[in-house]
Amino acid sequence: MSEVHAPYALGSEDAELERLERQAQSIALPTAGLLQASGIGPGMRVLDLGTGLGHVSLQLAALVGPTGEVVGLERDERMLRAAEARRAAAGAANVRYVQGDARTYRDGEPFDAVVERLVLFHLPDAVDVVRHHLEGLRPGGIVAAIEFDVGAARTEPPTTLTSSLVPWLVAGFRSVHADPTIGTRIALILSEAGVAEVTGFGIQGYLAPDDPAGPALVAGVVSSMSRAIVAAGLVTEAELDLPTLQERIGDELRRERAVLLPPTVVGAWGRKPA
């Protein structure tokens, strides 16, 4: 595996943790559908890469049931503490968390499945990471990946401000070596890593003009990425005007009666060859 270490571009400050909470809520249903479609079920031992605040690990815990086990892997101590608090509040005895790097971690026992959501997005060596964890599966074990296609986000009809934010975000993420359109190629990445029988699909959301979730989600990620967006030279900090951005997005969507389509949530999965 290469020695490229890419930090999580969005950090783990209070505002980012709050944004991650909102994001997790907004994609909980598509995540559940994609995980179920991947074939994860009762009794399985599952590794959740980059568990973050623990949302996916608890969804997996419900799928594997009391006879299964979920190991949530996360390198950020602050996120691990938040995940453990969430696990304890949920009473999920079949989940445990370990600190480590998703690129190099290896457990002493094989897993029945390895899952990642929005982790490969931030890793330039995504194929190597998948290949590494494929080796840690039992024969026939499942690899399941859930990623965004940020490039698919738009408003309908197109709007001036909100539509401009998508290319700004794409450029900002790429400037910090993240891959904002990785969802379009996630099935190819799994196949290239040696995963067999790869399949999958994407789920697109549609948020009404008066739905406050849309402006909050968009303004939140723009705020977290604002330094990279400004550094990319597409807009100035004054033009972004972060304190009023969420309000301006909401006003524009309502005024134009525009539906907001957030990034497509794309899932792909397959199996370790027997």
C-alpha positions as CSV (number, residue, x, y, z in Angstrom):
1,M,0.0,0.0,0.0
2,S,1.2,3.5,-0.8
3,E,2.4,5.8,2.0
4,V,-0.1,8.6,1.2
5,H,-1.8,9.8,4.4
6,A,-4.8,12.1,3.7
7,P,-6.2,13.8,6.7
8,Y,-10.0,14.2,7.0
9,A,-10.4,17.5,5.3
10,L,-13.4,18.6,7.4
11,G,-11.9,18.2,10.8
12,S,-13.6,17.3,14.1
13,E,-14.5,20.7,15.6
14,D,-17.9,21.2,17.2
15,A,-19.5,22.7,14.1
16,E,-18.3,19.8,12.0
17,L,-19.6,17.2,14.5
18,E,-23.0,19.0,14.4
19,R,-22.9,18.9,10.6
20,L,-22.1,15.2,10.6
21,E,-25.1,14.6,12.8
22,R,-27.4,16.4,10.3
23,Q,-25.8,14.6,7.4
24,A,-26.2,11.2,9.0
25,Q,-29.8,11.8,9.7
26,S,-30.4,12.9,6.1
27,I,-28.9,9.7,4.6
28,A,-30.0,7.2,7.2
29,L,-32.7,5.7,5.1
30,P,-30.7,5.3,1.9
31,T,-27.9,3.9,4.0
32,A,-30.2,1.3,5.5
33,G,-31.5,0.3,2.1
34,L,-28.1,-0.1,0.6
35,L,-26.8,-2.1,3.6
36,Q,-29.7,-4.5,3.4
37,A,-29.3,-4.9,-0.3
38,S,-25.6,-5.8,0.2
39,G,-26.6,-9.0,2.0
40,I,-25.5,-8.2,5.5
41,G,-27.6,-10.2,8.0
42,P,-27.9,-11.9,11.4
43,G,-24.9,-13.5,13.0
44,M,-22.3,-11.7,10.9
45,R,-19.1,-10.2,12.2
46,V,-18.7,-6.8,10.5
47,L,-16.0,-4.2,10.4
48,D,-17.2,-0.6,10.0
49,L,-14.3,1.5,8.6
50,G,-14.1,5.1,9.7
51,T,-17.1,4.8,12.0
52,G,-17.1,8.5,12.8
53,L,-19.9,9.3,15.3
54,G,-21.1,5.7,15.2
55,H,-24.3,6.0,13.1
56,V,-23.5,3.2,10.6
57,S,-22.2,0.9,13.3
58,L,-25.6,1.0,15.0
59,Q,-27.4,0.4,11.8
60,L,-25.2,-2.6,11.2
61,A,-25.8,-3.8,14.8
62,A,-29.5,-4.0,14.1
63,L,-28.9,-6.0,10.9
64,V,-26.5,-8.6,12.5
65,G,-28.6,-8.9,15.7
66,P,-27.4,-10.2,19.1
67,T,-25.6,-13.1,17.7
68,G,-23.5,-10.9,15.4
69,E,-20.7,-8.4,16.2
70,V,-19.8,-4.9,14.8
71,V,-16.3,-3.5,15.2
72,G,-16.2,0.2,14.5
73,L,-12.8,1.6,13.5
74,E,-12.0,5.3,13.9
75,R,-8.7,7.2,14.3
76,D,-10.1,10.4,15.7
77,E,-10.4,10.2,19.5
78,R,-13.1,12.8,19.7
79,M,-15.3,11.0,17.3
80,L,-14.6,7.7,19.1
81,R,-15.9,9.2,22.4
82,A,-19.0,10.4,20.7
83,A,-19.6,7.0,19.0
84,E,-19.2,5.2,22.4
85,A,-21.6,7.6,24.0
86,R,-24.1,6.9,21.3
87,R,-23.6,3.1,21.6
88,A,-24.1,3.2,25.3
89,A,-27.3,5.2,25.0
90,A,-28.6,2.7,22.5
91,G,-27.6,-0.3,24.6
92,A,-25.9,-1.9,21.7
93,A,-23.9,-4.7,23.4
94,N,-22.9,-6.2,20.0
95,V,-20.8,-3.1,19.0
96,R,-17.3,-2.2,20.1
97,Y,-14.9,0.5,18.9
98,V,-11.2,0.5,18.3
99,Q,-8.8,3.3,17.4
100,G,-6.8,2.8,14.2
101,D,-6.2,3.8,10.6
102,A,-8.6,2.5,8.0
103,R,-5.7,2.2,5.6
104,T,-3.7,-0.3,7.7
105,Y,-5.9,-1.9,10.5
106,R,-6.0,-5.6,10.7
107,D,-8.0,-7.6,13.2
108,G,-6.8,-10.9,14.6
109,E,-9.9,-12.7,13.3
110,P,-11.5,-12.6,9.9
111,F,-14.7,-10.7,9.2
112,D,-17.8,-11.7,7.4
113,A,-18.2,-8.2,6.0
114,V,-16.4,-4.9,5.8
115,V,-18.4,-1.7,5.3
116,E,-17.4,1.9,4.7
117,R,-19.5,5.1,4.3
118,L,-17.8,8.3,3.0
119,V,-14.3,7.1,3.9
120,L,-12.8,6.3,0.5
121,F,-14.1,9.8,-0.5
122,H,-11.1,11.1,1.5
123,L,-8.5,8.5,0.6
124,P,-6.4,8.9,-2.6
125,D,-5.4,5.2,-2.4
126,A,-8.9,3.9,-2.3
127,V,-8.2,0.7,-4.4
128,D,-5.3,-0.2,-2.1
129,V,-7.5,0.3,1.0
130,V,-10.3,-2.0,-0.3
131,R,-7.7,-4.6,-1.4
132,H,-6.2,-4.5,2.1
133,H,-9.5,-5.2,3.8
134,L,-10.6,-7.8,1.3
135,E,-7.6,-9.8,2.6
136,G,-9.1,-9.6,6.1
137,L,-12.4,-11.3,5.0
138,R,-13.3,-14.9,5.1
139,P,-13.9,-16.4,1.6
140,G,-17.2,-15.2,0.3
141,G,-17.3,-12.3,2.7
142,I,-19.0,-9.0,1.7
143,V,-17.4,-5.7,0.9
144,A,-19.9,-2.9,0.9
145,A,-19.1,0.8,0.1
146,I,-21.4,3.8,0.3
147,E,-20.3,7.1,-1.2
148,F,-21.5,10.4,-2.5
149,D,-21.6,11.7,-6.0
150,V,-21.5,15.4,-5.2
151,G,-21.5,16.3,-8.9
152,A,-25.1,15.0,-9.1
153,A,-26.4,17.7,-6.7
154,R,-28.4,20.5,-8.3
155,T,-31.6,22.5,-8.0
156,E,-34.6,22.3,-10.3
157,P,-35.1,24.7,-11.8
158,P,-31.5,25.9,-11.7
159,T,-30.8,28.8,-9.3
160,T,-28.0,31.3,-9.2
161,L,-26.5,30.9,-5.7
162,T,-27.3,27.3,-4.8
163,S,-26.3,26.0,-8.3
164,S,-22.9,27.8,-8.0
165,L,-22.1,26.1,-4.7
166,V,-21.8,22.6,-6.3
167,P,-18.8,23.3,-8.6
168,W,-17.2,25.3,-5.7
169,L,-17.6,22.3,-3.4
170,V,-16.2,19.9,-6.1
171,A,-13.2,22.1,-6.7
172,G,-12.6,22.6,-3.0
173,F,-12.7,18.9,-2.2
174,R,-10.4,18.1,-5.1
175,S,-7.9,20.8,-3.9
176,V,-7.5,18.8,-0.6
177,H,-7.1,15.5,-2.5
178,A,-10.6,14.2,-1.7
179,D,-12.8,12.7,-4.5
180,P,-16.3,14.3,-4.5
181,T,-17.6,12.3,-7.4
182,I,-16.2,8.9,-6.2
183,G,-19.8,7.5,-6.1
184,T,-19.8,7.4,-9.9
185,R,-16.8,5.0,-9.8
186,I,-17.2,3.1,-6.6
187,A,-18.2,-0.1,-8.3
188,L,-15.2,0.1,-10.5
189,I,-12.9,0.7,-7.5
190,L,-14.2,-2.5,-5.8
191,S,-13.7,-4.5,-8.9
192,E,-10.2,-3.2,-9.5
193,A,-9.4,-4.2,-5.9
194,G,-10.4,-7.8,-6.6
195,V,-14.0,-7.8,-5.3
196,A,-16.1,-10.2,-7.2
197,E,-19.8,-10.1,-8.3
198,V,-19.9,-6.3,-7.8
199,T,-23.3,-4.6,-8.1
200,G,-25.1,-1.6,-6.6
201,F,-27.2,1.5,-7.3
202,G,-27.7,5.1,-6.2
203,I,-30.4,6.8,-4.3
204,Q,-31.3,10.5,-5.1
205,G,-33.1,12.7,-2.6
206,Y,-35.5,15.5,-3.4
207,L,-36.0,18.3,-0.9
208,A,-39.0,20.7,-1.2
209,P,-38.3,24.5,-1.5
210,D,-39.5,25.1,2.1
211,D,-37.7,22.1,3.7
212,P,-35.1,23.7,6.1
213,A,-32.9,20.6,6.0
214,G,-31.6,21.5,2.5
215,P,-30.2,24.9,3.2
216,A,-28.7,23.6,6.5
217,L,-27.0,20.7,4.8
218,V,-25.6,22.8,2.0
219,A,-24.5,25.7,4.1
220,G,-22.9,23.4,6.7
221,V,-20.6,21.6,4.2
222,V,-19.7,24.9,2.5
223,S,-18.8,26.3,5.8
224,S,-16.6,23.3,6.7
225,M,-14.9,23.5,3.3
226,S,-14.8,27.3,3.0
227,R,-11.0,27.6,3.4
228,A,-10.4,25.1,0.6
229,I,-13.0,26.7,-1.6
230,V,-11.5,30.2,-1.2
231,A,-8.0,28.8,-1.7
232,A,-9.1,27.3,-5.0
233,G,-9.7,30.8,-6.2
234,L,-13.3,30.5,-7.3
235,V,-14.9,32.8,-4.7
236,T,-13.8,35.2,-1.9
237,E,-14.6,34.8,1.7
238,A,-16.7,38.0,1.5
239,E,-18.7,36.6,-1.5
240,L,-19.4,33.4,0.5
241,D,-20.6,35.5,3.4
242,L,-21.0,32.4,5.7
243,P,-23.1,34.0,8.4
244,T,-25.9,34.6,5.9
245,L,-25.4,31.7,3.6
246,Q,-28.0,29.3,4.9
247,E,-30.6,32.1,5.0
248,R,-29.8,33.2,1.4
249,I,-30.0,29.6,0.2
250,G,-33.4,29.1,1.8
251,D,-34.7,32.4,0.5
252,E,-33.6,31.6,-3.1
253,L,-35.1,28.1,-3.0
254,R,-38.5,29.4,-1.8
255,R,-38.5,32.4,-4.1
256,E,-37.7,30.2,-7.2
257,R,-39.8,27.3,-6.0
258,A,-36.7,25.2,-6.6
259,V,-36.4,21.6,-5.5
260,L,-32.9,20.8,-4.1
261,L,-31.3,17.5,-5.1
262,P,-28.5,16.7,-2.6
263,P,-25.6,14.5,-3.6
264,T,-26.6,11.0,-4.7
265,V,-25.9,8.3,-2.2
266,V,-24.3,5.5,-4.1
267,G,-23.8,1.9,-2.9
268,A,-21.7,-0.9,-4.4
269,W,-21.0,-4.3,-2.9
270,G,-19.6,-7.7,-3.8
271,R,-17.8,-10.7,-2.4
272,K,-14.3,-12.0,-1.7
273,P,-13.6,-14.7,-4.2
274,A,-13.9,-18.2,-2.7
